[in-house]
Amino acid sequence: MDEMERAEDDFALKKLVDAVENQIREGHPREAGTVLIELTNQGVPAAEAIQRMAEVLAANIAATFENDKPFDINTYARDLIGLTEKN
């Protein structure tokens, strides 16, 4: 991976993290806040938990484009909850 690709990936990850932090702050979906609490209760550092949640958001966004369908907030919420079950 060259420097430009790395910079683009870092930028995209930052935007995804920002989006997750906004979801937690706004309480929508409500699962975002509860998953953060549960992961931190399981011993996952908050920054790492938010990064994992951002990866779930990225996967759901990618699926939206791949399937040419609207973003499914219910699937996203379910996938977030799945993070707590893997630890």
N, C-alpha and C positions, 0 to 999 in steps of 0.2 A: 504494500500500500504506500503510495507516495504521500508527500507532505500535504498536497492539496486535498486528497481524499480523506486523510486523517483530520484535517481542519473541518471539512464538510461534515464528517461523522460526529466530531466533537460539537459542532454547532447544532446539528440535528438532535443529538442527545440532550444538550442544554435546553432546547425548546421543548422537548418531551418532558424533561424534568420540571420545567416551568409550568407546563400544562397540568401535570400531576399535582404539583404544589397548589395550583389554583383550584383544582377539583377538591382537594382536601380542605382548603380555606373556605370554599363556597358550599361544601357539603353535597356536591353533586358530581358523580353519583355518591350516595352516602357510604357505599362500600369502600371508597378510597380512604376515608378517615378511619374506618374500623379495621381495614387491612393494615394500615400503617401502625395503629395501636397494637394489633395482634402480633405483627412481625417484630416490633420492638419489644413486646412482652416475651417473645421467644428468644430474645437476645441479639436480634439483627440490628446493627446500628441504623439509625434513622436515614442517613444519607444512602446507605446501601439498600434499604427497603424502598426508598423512593426511586432509586435507579432500577430496581427490579420491576417496580410498578410501571416505570417509563418504558421498559422493554415490553411489557404486556400491552401497553398502549400502542407501541410501534407495531407489534404483531397484529393487533386488531385493525390498525389503519391499513397495513399492508393487505390484510385479508379483504378489506373493503374495496381496495383498488383491484385486487386479483379477481374478485367475484362480481365486480361492477354493481355493487349494492350499497345502499346507505349504511352508515356506521350504525352498528347494533349495540346500543348502550347496555342492554341486558346480557349479551354475550361477553362484553368487556367486563361488566361487574362480576359475572360468574368466573371469568378468568382471573380477575384480581383475587377473589376469594380462594381460588386454587393455589395461589402463592402461599397461603397460610397452611395449607394441607401438605405441602412439600417439605416443610421444615420439621 
